[in-house]
Amino acid sequence: ERALLPAVRRAGLSSLIIADGFSCKEQIQQETSRHALHLAEVMQMALREGAYGGPHIYPEEAVVKPRITQQRRSMRRAGIATAAMCAAGALLWWGAKRNAA
């Protein structure tokens, strides 16, 4: 709250927020409405989209939205796999208990 976050909050909507460190990126994401990008992500974005990032409120949305979508999809798949394993374990336990009786 002394230097980093106030500077991010003062940054204009079209300003890119660049931070290579994990903790800085996490603090920016958790405490502001912005997402910091790694320098390599900024370079990749410039090669793909040019100087203008397209019709986004924040320029980092072109990189952040697909990442968040992939994370949610992965978490959904993990949840389904966990539920399936629990169901299979319950069926095996029930079958073993039934056969023992």
N, C-alpha and C positions, 0 to 999 in steps of 0.2 A: 504493500500500500504506500510505500514511500517513493518509489521511482517507476517500477515496471508497470503496474496496473494503471496508475494515473496517465502515464504516457500512452498506453493502449487505448484508454477511454477518450483521450484527446485526439487520437488519430482520426483522420477523415474516413468516410465510407469507402473511398477508392484506394486507400492506403493498404499495402500488404503488410501484415505483421509477420516478421521472420524471427524464429527462435530455433536454434539447433538443439538446445538442451531439453531433456524430457520434463524436468520439473518446471521450467519456465513455460513450456507449452501447456502443461496441465493446469498451472495456476491461471494462465490467460483464459483457457477454455472454461474453467470452473467459476471464475470470478467476473468475467465480462461476457458480452454477447459475441465475441470474436473467437477465431481459431487461428493459432499461429502455424505457419508452414515452415518446413525445413527448406534450406536453400536449394537442395536438389529438387524439391517439389515445385518451387517457384520457377526454376529453370525449365523443368518439364512442362509446366503450365504455359510458359512463354513460347516454347517450341510448338506446342499444340494449338494455342489460341492466339498467339501474337501479343502485342502490347495491351490490347483491350481484352478483358476477360469475358466479355459477353454480357447477357442480360441478367446479371446477378446483383443483389444488393451489396454484398461483400465480395470482393474478388476471390477470396479463398473458397467460396461455395463450390466452385467447379471441381475442387479437389476433395473437399470435406464431405459433401453430400454422398458421392459414391462410396466413400470409405465407411460412413455411418450405415448406409444401406447394406454393405457387405457384412459389417459387424452384426447388425440385427439379424440378417439371414443366417449367419453362423450360429448365433445364440439360439435362434429358433430350432435349427437342426439339432444342436446339442441337447436342447430340452426335449425334443421328440425322441431322440435316441435314448436319453436317460429314462424317460417314461416307458419306452418299449422294454428296456432292460429290467426295470422294476416290475412291469407286468409279467414278463417272462419268469423272473425270479419268484414272484408270487404264485404263478401257475405251477412251477416246479415244486415249490414248498407245499402247496395244496395237494398236488398229486402224490408226493411222498408221504404226506400225513394221511391221505386217504388210503393208500396202499398198506400202510403200517397198521391201520385199524382193522 
